Amino acid sequence: MASKYLTMQFAVRPAVVGRLLADMYGVLALLTLVPATVALSMGSVAGPVYLKVVAAATLLWLAGRILPSPDRVQKNEALCMVALLFISSSLLLCLPMMAYGIPFIDAWFESVSGVTTTGLSTLSLEQASTAFLFGRAWIQWVGGIGVVVLALAIFVRPGVIAKSMGFSDREMDDVVGGTRAHAKRVVLIYLLITAIGICALYISGASARDAIIHCMTALSTGGFANYPDSLASISNPHLVMINLLCIAGAVSFHLYYRSIFSAGRGGLLDNQLYALLSLLVVGVCAVSLLLWLEGSSLAGRDVLTLVVSAQTTAGFSTIDIGKLPGSVIVVLCLLMAVGGGAGSTSGGVKVDRALLVLRGAKMSMLRIGLPDHVYVRGENGEDSAKMQEALTLVFWFMAALLSSWLVFLVYGYPPLASLFEVTSALATVGLSSGITSEELPTELKVLLCGNMILGRLEIIAVLVLLAPRTWVGRRRGPAGRKK
């Protein structure tokens, strides 16, 4: 059966991947003009370097013009383009950070953490300039919207949900068509929530700088803050608004889309929201109970921020994570691994996939007591395919998690703190037990960078990029004909 499907596969066309990647470099050049303008207006040393990044991305875009524009794009070509884009853009965007005197490995770590909306950092922010803080916040904000648009274009399946969102069969078959048809509307929603968030933070007492930067990093569930202690020193109204923005970023953008552009209702999408809110309530109760049992205590605002940051994968903190009891660390790891809704800016395996895995476990138990000729719903058809995809992602997530954890253990780091750090990176959260720092060995910094990229691309894109069959085999012609 496997060989039958392998014969039906098409290898990627390098010219198509190159053209798609070049097009994205053109977008990257335009987006990088924003932090470049801010840096130049403030006299920052990174200003000229930003302009060099813009020039390099523009040249790559121009070079791609010689490649033919494809009529139709295969999913493996789109996934390869996305993987190459995240890797290459992180390398380009680390150059302005190096202008501040940051070593390459730490600048690349910061850049990867930004484009993947993770928020882990090896840097100290005591003397960070506004231009530097805005530049890395901008990277996270752009990374967040990029994930949303690509999720809508690539990972939404045809069917009742896709059609209710306005996707046609042709758009779902053609990744490029789907992106062009809906990117503008998604960006509009993202911009609208960003504008509302900045105003709300400013009204709550935040400075203009904090309102802009913290809104961008909260909505993108990125977690870069303006202060060395993250959010520990900010006021309660400011903190409440940031938590609300983190939750807004973790809600499936499909739900926003439907609420604004469609009069219909979707139970599945609503169930994701209900599950997310339920997990937040359960998380707060569990952490509070465990702290009480351990004889520890935290202020209500600290518990709420901790759980919201873990569940939404935002990564802000108001306390020293390394001082928490082990039982609380385990709960936080579980929350981080699940993450937010599908089609949101958050990381993790996503709430909808967790629900599918739980439903699969329930059906397996039910199946034990049924005769062999009786089938339960979900054992075939579209539900079965979705469940298989969810199980596949969970398997690769756990494989990457355990293998990376083993490396940290070999280096002699504490088991529970290491598990927390690896989970935080792979789920693109950004909370740290204290392991991630400038003193972390270079090999482990590279490993965490790989985890952050794997987590943001949901692992599958990287596996497709590295698979030999992706590049070797029969190919379609430029217009979709067999070659």
C-alpha positions as CSV (number, residue, x, y, z in Angstrom):
1,M,0.0,0.0,0.0
2,A,2.8,2.4,0.9
3,S,4.6,1.7,-2.4
4,K,1.4,2.4,-4.3
5,Y,1.2,5.9,-2.7
6,L,4.9,6.6,-3.3
7,T,4.5,6.1,-7.0
8,M,1.8,8.8,-7.0
9,Q,4.1,11.4,-5.4
10,F,5.7,14.3,-7.1
11,A,9.0,15.7,-6.1
12,V,9.3,19.4,-5.6
13,R,10.4,21.6,-8.5
14,P,13.4,23.7,-7.3
15,A,12.4,26.5,-9.7
16,V,9.0,26.7,-8.0
17,V,10.4,26.7,-4.5
18,G,13.0,29.3,-5.6
19,R,10.3,31.6,-7.1
20,L,8.1,31.3,-4.0
21,L,11.0,32.0,-1.7
22,A,12.1,35.0,-3.8
23,D,8.6,36.4,-3.6
24,M,8.7,36.2,0.2
25,Y,12.1,37.9,0.2
26,G,10.4,40.8,-1.5
27,V,7.8,40.9,1.3
28,L,10.6,40.6,3.9
29,A,12.4,43.6,2.3
30,L,9.3,45.8,2.6
31,L,8.6,44.7,6.2
32,T,12.3,45.3,7.3
33,L,11.9,48.9,6.2
34,V,9.9,49.6,9.3
35,P,12.5,48.7,11.9
36,A,15.1,50.3,9.6
37,T,13.2,53.6,9.6
38,V,12.9,53.5,13.4
39,A,16.6,52.7,13.9
40,L,17.7,55.4,11.5
41,S,15.4,58.0,13.1
42,M,16.9,57.2,16.5
43,G,20.5,57.3,15.3
44,S,21.0,53.6,16.1
45,V,24.1,51.7,14.8
46,A,21.7,49.0,13.5
47,G,20.1,51.4,11.0
48,P,22.6,51.0,8.1
49,V,22.7,47.3,8.7
50,Y,18.9,47.1,8.4
51,L,19.3,48.8,5.0
52,K,21.8,46.2,4.0
53,V,19.3,43.5,4.9
54,V,16.6,45.3,2.8
55,A,19.1,45.5,-0.1
56,A,20.0,41.8,0.1
57,A,16.4,40.7,0.3
58,T,15.5,43.0,-2.6
59,L,18.4,41.5,-4.7
60,L,17.1,38.0,-4.0
61,W,13.6,39.1,-5.0
62,L,14.9,40.5,-8.3
63,A,17.0,37.4,-8.9
64,G,13.8,35.3,-8.5
65,R,12.1,37.3,-11.3
66,I,14.0,35.2,-13.9
67,L,12.2,32.0,-12.6
68,P,8.7,31.2,-14.1
69,S,5.7,31.9,-11.9
70,P,3.9,28.6,-11.3
71,D,0.2,28.2,-12.1
72,R,-0.2,25.7,-9.3
73,V,1.8,24.9,-6.2
74,Q,2.2,21.5,-4.5
75,K,1.9,21.3,-0.8
76,N,5.4,19.9,-0.4
77,E,6.7,22.9,-2.4
78,A,4.9,25.3,-0.1
79,L,6.2,23.5,3.0
80,C,9.8,23.6,1.8
81,M,9.5,27.3,1.0
82,V,8.2,28.0,4.5
83,A,11.0,26.0,6.2
84,L,13.7,27.7,4.1
85,L,12.1,31.1,4.7
86,F,12.2,30.8,8.5
87,I,15.7,29.5,8.5
88,S,17.1,32.1,6.0
89,S,15.2,35.1,7.4
90,S,16.5,34.3,10.9
91,L,20.1,34.4,9.5
92,L,19.4,37.7,7.7
93,L,17.7,39.4,10.6
94,C,20.4,38.5,13.1
95,L,22.8,40.9,11.3
96,P,21.2,44.1,12.7
97,M,21.5,42.6,16.2
98,M,25.2,42.0,15.7
99,A,25.6,45.7,15.1
100,Y,24.9,46.2,18.8
101,G,28.0,44.1,19.6
102,I,26.2,40.9,20.2
103,P,28.1,37.7,19.2
104,F,26.7,35.8,16.2
105,I,25.4,32.8,18.1
106,D,23.4,35.0,20.6
107,A,22.2,37.3,17.8
108,W,21.0,34.3,15.8
109,F,19.4,32.8,18.9
110,E,17.5,36.1,19.5
111,S,16.5,36.3,15.8
112,V,15.3,32.7,15.7
113,S,13.4,33.3,19.0
114,G,11.8,36.4,17.3
115,V,10.7,34.9,14.0
116,T,9.4,31.8,15.6
117,T,7.5,33.9,18.2
118,T,9.2,32.0,21.1
119,G,10.7,34.7,23.3
120,L,13.6,32.8,24.9
121,S,16.7,35.1,25.2
122,T,20.3,34.9,26.2
123,L,20.7,38.6,26.5
124,S,20.5,41.1,29.4
125,L,18.3,44.1,28.8
126,E,19.7,46.6,31.3
127,Q,20.9,49.0,28.7
128,A,18.8,48.0,25.7
129,S,17.8,50.9,23.4
130,T,14.3,51.5,22.1
131,A,15.4,50.8,18.6
132,F,16.7,47.4,19.6
133,L,13.6,46.5,21.6
134,F,11.3,47.7,18.8
135,G,13.3,45.7,16.2
136,R,13.0,42.4,17.9
137,A,9.3,43.0,18.8
138,W,8.6,43.8,15.2
139,I,10.2,40.5,14.2
140,Q,7.8,38.7,16.6
141,W,4.8,40.6,15.4
142,V,5.5,39.8,11.7
143,G,6.3,36.1,12.6
144,G,2.9,35.9,14.3
145,I,0.9,37.1,11.3
146,G,3.0,35.0,8.9
147,V,2.1,31.9,10.8
148,V,-1.6,32.8,10.7
149,V,-1.7,33.4,7.0
150,L,0.3,30.3,6.1
151,A,-1.9,28.2,8.4
152,L,-5.0,29.4,6.6
153,A,-3.4,28.7,3.2
154,I,-1.7,25.4,3.8
155,F,-3.2,23.5,6.7
156,V,-6.9,24.1,6.5
157,R,-8.6,21.1,4.8
158,P,-11.4,21.2,2.3
159,G,-14.8,20.4,3.6
160,V,-17.6,21.9,5.6
161,I,-15.3,24.1,7.8
162,A,-13.2,25.3,4.9
163,K,-16.2,26.1,2.7
164,S,-17.9,28.0,5.6
165,M,-14.8,30.2,5.8
166,G,-15.2,31.1,2.1
167,F,-12.6,28.7,0.6
168,S,-13.5,27.3,-2.7
169,D,-12.4,23.8,-3.9
170,R,-9.9,25.4,-6.3
171,E,-8.4,27.6,-3.7
172,M,-7.9,24.7,-1.3
173,D,-6.2,22.8,-4.1
174,D,-4.0,25.7,-5.0
175,V,-2.0,27.0,-2.0
176,V,-1.1,30.3,-3.7
177,G,-4.7,31.0,-4.6
178,G,-5.9,30.4,-1.1
179,T,-3.3,32.8,0.3
180,R,-4.1,35.6,-2.1
181,A,-7.8,35.3,-1.5
182,H,-7.7,35.5,2.3
183,A,-4.4,37.1,3.4
184,K,-5.8,40.6,3.2
185,R,-8.7,39.8,5.4
186,V,-6.6,38.0,8.0
187,V,-4.0,40.9,8.0
188,L,-6.9,43.3,8.5
189,I,-8.1,41.4,11.6
190,Y,-4.6,41.3,12.9
191,L,-4.1,45.0,12.4
192,L,-7.4,45.8,14.0
193,I,-6.7,43.8,17.2
194,T,-3.2,45.3,17.3
195,A,-4.6,48.9,17.1
196,I,-7.2,48.1,19.8
197,G,-4.5,46.5,22.0
198,I,-2.1,49.5,21.7
199,C,-4.9,51.9,22.7
200,A,-6.0,49.7,25.6
201,L,-2.5,49.4,27.0
202,Y,-1.9,53.1,26.7
203,I,-5.2,53.8,28.5
204,S,-4.2,51.3,31.2
205,G,-1.2,53.4,32.1
206,A,1.6,52.0,29.9
207,S,4.0,54.3,28.2
208,A,3.8,54.7,24.4
209,R,6.9,52.6,24.0
210,D,5.5,49.8,26.2
211,A,2.1,50.0,24.7
212,I,3.4,49.4,21.2
213,I,6.0,46.8,21.9
214,H,4.2,44.8,24.5
215,C,1.0,44.7,22.3
216,M,3.0,43.4,19.4
217,T,4.8,40.7,21.4
218,A,1.6,39.7,23.3
219,L,-0.7,39.4,20.4
220,S,1.9,37.4,18.5
221,T,2.3,35.3,21.7
222,G,6.0,36.0,21.4
223,G,6.9,37.2,24.9
224,F,9.7,39.6,24.3
225,A,9.4,42.3,27.1
226,N,11.1,45.6,27.6
227,Y,12.6,44.8,31.0
228,P,15.1,42.4,32.4
229,D,12.5,41.0,34.8
230,S,10.0,40.6,32.0
231,L,6.7,41.9,33.4
232,A,7.4,41.7,37.1
233,S,7.6,45.5,37.6
234,I,4.6,46.7,35.5
235,S,1.3,47.8,37.0
236,N,-1.7,45.5,37.4
237,P,-3.9,47.2,34.8
238,H,-1.1,47.0,32.3
239,L,-0.5,43.3,33.1
240,V,-4.2,42.5,32.8
241,M,-4.4,43.9,29.3
242,I,-1.3,42.0,28.2
243,N,-2.8,38.7,29.5
244,L,-6.0,39.5,27.5
245,L,-4.0,40.2,24.4
246,C,-2.1,36.9,24.8
247,I,-5.5,35.0,25.0
248,A,-6.6,36.9,21.9
249,G,-3.6,35.8,20.0
250,A,-4.1,32.2,21.1
251,V,-7.7,32.1,19.9
252,S,-8.1,30.5,16.4
253,F,-8.2,33.3,13.8
254,H,-10.7,31.2,11.9
255,L,-13.2,32.2,14.7
256,Y,-12.4,35.9,14.2
257,Y,-12.8,35.4,10.4
258,R,-16.1,33.7,10.8
259,S,-17.4,36.2,13.3
260,I,-16.7,39.1,11.0
261,F,-17.2,37.8,7.5
262,S,-19.7,35.0,8.0
263,A,-23.1,34.8,9.6
264,G,-22.8,31.1,10.2
265,R,-21.6,29.3,13.3
266,G,-19.1,26.5,13.6
267,G,-19.3,24.1,16.6
268,L,-15.7,22.8,16.1
269,L,-14.3,26.3,16.1
270,D,-16.3,27.3,19.2
271,N,-15.2,24.1,20.9
272,Q,-11.6,25.1,20.5
273,L,-12.3,28.4,22.2
274,Y,-14.2,26.7,25.0
275,A,-11.4,24.2,25.5
276,L,-8.8,26.9,25.6
277,L,-10.7,28.9,28.2
278,S,-11.4,25.7,30.2
279,L,-7.7,24.8,30.2
280,L,-6.8,28.3,31.5
281,V,-9.3,27.9,34.4
282,V,-8.1,24.4,35.2
283,G,-4.5,25.5,35.0
284,V,-5.0,28.4,37.4
285,C,-6.8,26.1,39.9
286,A,-4.2,23.3,39.5
287,V,-1.2,25.6,40.0
288,S,-2.9,27.3,43.0
289,L,-3.7,24.0,44.6
290,L,-0.2,22.6,44.1
291,L,1.4,25.7,45.5
292,W,-0.8,25.4,48.6
293,L,0.0,21.8,49.0
294,E,3.7,22.6,48.7
295,G,3.4,25.3,51.3
296,S,4.2,28.0,48.8
297,S,2.3,31.0,47.7
298,L,2.1,33.5,44.8
299,A,0.1,36.6,44.2
300,G,-3.0,36.1,42.1
301,R,-1.6,38.2,39.3
302,D,1.5,36.0,39.2
303,V,-0.4,32.8,39.0
304,L,-2.7,34.1,36.3
305,T,0.2,35.5,34.2
306,L,2.1,32.2,34.6
307,V,-0.8,30.0,33.4
308,V,-1.8,32.4,30.6
309,S,1.8,32.6,29.4
310,A,2.2,28.8,29.4
311,Q,-1.1,27.9,27.8
312,T,-1.1,30.6,25.1
313,T,2.7,30.1,24.7
314,A,3.3,33.8,25.1
315,G,6.2,33.3,27.6
316,F,5.9,36.4,29.7
317,S,6.7,36.0,33.4
318,T,6.5,37.9,36.7
319,I,8.4,35.4,38.9
320,D,11.5,33.2,38.9
321,I,10.4,30.0,37.3
322,G,13.4,28.1,38.7
323,K,12.1,28.5,42.2
324,L,8.7,26.8,41.6
325,P,7.9,23.4,43.0
326,G,8.5,20.4,40.7
327,S,4.8,19.6,40.5
328,V,4.0,23.1,39.2
329,I,6.8,22.7,36.6
330,V,5.2,19.5,35.3
331,V,1.7,21.1,35.0
332,L,3.3,24.1,33.1
333,C,5.0,21.6,30.7
334,L,1.7,20.0,29.9
335,L,0.0,23.4,29.3
336,M,2.9,24.5,27.1
337,A,2.8,21.3,25.1
338,V,-0.9,21.7,24.3
339,G,-0.7,25.4,23.4
340,G,-3.5,27.5,21.8
341,G,-6.0,27.1,19.0
342,A,-5.2,26.0,15.5
343,G,-4.8,28.9,13.1
344,S,-3.7,31.2,16.0
345,T,-0.3,32.7,16.7
346,S,0.4,30.3,19.5
347,G,2.6,27.2,19.5
348,G,2.3,23.7,21.0
349,V,0.5,20.8,19.4
350,K,-2.7,22.9,19.4
351,V,-6.0,22.4,21.3
352,D,-7.9,20.9,18.4
353,R,-5.2,18.1,18.0
354,A,-5.2,17.4,21.7
355,L,-9.0,17.0,21.6
356,L,-8.7,14.7,18.6
357,V,-6.1,12.5,20.4
358,L,-8.4,12.3,23.5
359,R,-11.3,11.4,21.3
360,G,-9.2,8.7,19.6
361,A,-8.3,7.2,23.0
362,K,-11.9,7.2,24.0
363,M,-12.9,5.4,20.7
364,S,-10.1,2.8,21.2
365,M,-11.6,1.9,24.6
366,L,-15.1,1.8,23.1
367,R,-13.9,-0.4,20.3
368,I,-12.6,-3.1,22.7
369,G,-16.2,-4.0,23.7
370,L,-17.7,-4.0,20.2
371,P,-17.9,-6.9,17.7
372,D,-15.3,-6.9,14.9
373,H,-17.9,-6.0,12.2
374,V,-19.1,-2.9,14.1
375,Y,-17.4,0.4,13.4
376,V,-17.5,3.6,15.4
377,R,-17.5,7.1,13.9
378,G,-14.0,8.3,13.2
379,E,-12.5,5.0,12.2
380,N,-12.7,5.9,8.5
381,G,-13.1,8.9,6.3
382,E,-12.1,12.5,7.0
383,D,-12.3,12.1,10.8
384,S,-9.8,9.2,10.7
385,A,-7.4,11.2,8.5
386,K,-7.5,14.1,10.9
387,M,-6.9,11.9,13.9
388,Q,-4.0,10.2,12.1
389,E,-2.4,13.6,11.4
390,A,-2.8,14.7,15.0
391,L,-1.2,11.5,16.3
392,T,1.6,11.9,13.8
393,L,2.4,15.4,15.0
394,V,2.2,14.4,18.6
395,F,4.6,11.5,18.0
396,W,7.2,13.7,16.3
397,F,6.7,16.4,19.0
398,M,7.4,13.8,21.7
399,A,10.4,12.3,19.7
400,A,12.0,15.8,19.4
401,L,11.3,16.6,23.0
402,L,12.8,13.4,24.4
403,S,15.9,13.5,22.2
404,S,16.6,17.1,23.0
405,W,16.0,16.5,26.7
406,L,18.5,13.7,26.6
407,V,21.2,16.0,25.2
408,F,20.6,18.4,28.1
409,L,20.9,15.6,30.6
410,V,24.2,14.5,29.0
411,Y,25.5,18.0,29.6
412,G,24.7,17.6,33.3
413,Y,21.7,20.0,33.6
414,P,18.9,19.2,36.2
415,P,16.3,16.8,34.7
416,L,13.2,18.8,35.5
417,A,14.6,22.2,34.6
418,S,16.0,20.7,31.3
419,L,12.6,19.2,30.4
420,F,10.9,22.6,31.1
421,E,13.5,24.4,28.9
422,V,13.2,22.0,26.0
423,T,9.4,22.0,26.1
424,S,9.4,25.8,26.2
425,A,11.5,26.0,23.1
426,L,9.7,23.2,21.1
427,A,6.3,24.7,22.0
428,T,7.6,28.2,21.1
429,V,6.7,29.5,24.6
430,G,9.7,31.4,25.9
431,L,9.4,30.7,29.6
432,S,12.8,29.8,31.1
433,S,13.8,27.9,34.2
434,G,17.1,29.8,34.2
435,I,19.1,27.5,32.0
436,T,18.9,29.7,28.9
437,S,21.5,32.4,29.3
438,E,24.7,33.8,27.8
439,E,26.7,31.1,29.5
440,L,24.8,28.2,27.9
441,P,27.1,26.1,25.7
442,T,27.0,27.0,22.0
443,E,25.9,23.4,21.2
444,L,22.8,23.7,23.4
445,K,22.0,27.2,22.0
446,V,22.0,25.7,18.5
447,L,19.8,22.8,19.7
448,L,17.3,25.2,21.2
449,C,17.3,27.2,18.0
450,G,16.5,23.9,16.1
451,N,13.7,23.2,18.6
452,M,12.2,26.6,18.1
453,I,12.2,26.3,14.3
454,L,10.8,22.7,14.6
455,G,8.0,23.9,16.9
456,R,7.0,26.9,14.8
457,L,6.9,24.8,11.6
458,E,5.1,22.0,13.4
459,I,8.0,19.7,12.6
460,I,6.4,18.3,9.4
461,A,7.7,21.1,7.2
462,V,11.3,20.4,8.3
463,L,10.8,16.7,7.8
464,V,9.5,17.3,4.3
465,L,12.5,19.6,3.6
466,L,15.0,17.0,4.7
467,A,13.4,14.0,3.1
468,P,15.3,12.8,0.0
469,R,12.1,11.8,-1.8
470,T,11.0,15.5,-1.6
471,W,13.8,16.4,-4.0
472,V,14.3,13.2,-6.0
473,G,11.6,11.7,-8.2
474,R,9.3,12.6,-11.1
475,R,8.2,16.2,-11.3
476,R,5.3,18.1,-12.8
477,G,5.8,20.7,-15.4
478,P,5.4,24.4,-14.7
479,A,1.7,24.3,-15.3
480,G,1.1,21.1,-13.4
481,R,1.8,18.5,-16.2
482,K,3.9,15.4,-15.5
483,K,7.5,15.9,-16.6
